[in-house]
Amino acid sequence: MVSLLLWQRKASAFGISRILQVLVLAYIPRSIL
């Protein structure tokens, strides 16, 4: 049960970092232009 919570937290952190990465990749070309 505890490991499941830890996995869920890790998965949510990974999802947040991936969303941030997508936002950065979408924002950088716009700032360059």
Number of C-alpha atoms within 10 A of each C-alpha: 6 7 8 9 10 11 12 12 12 12 12 12 12 12 12 12 12 12 12 12 12 11 11 11 11 11 11 10 9 8 7 6 5
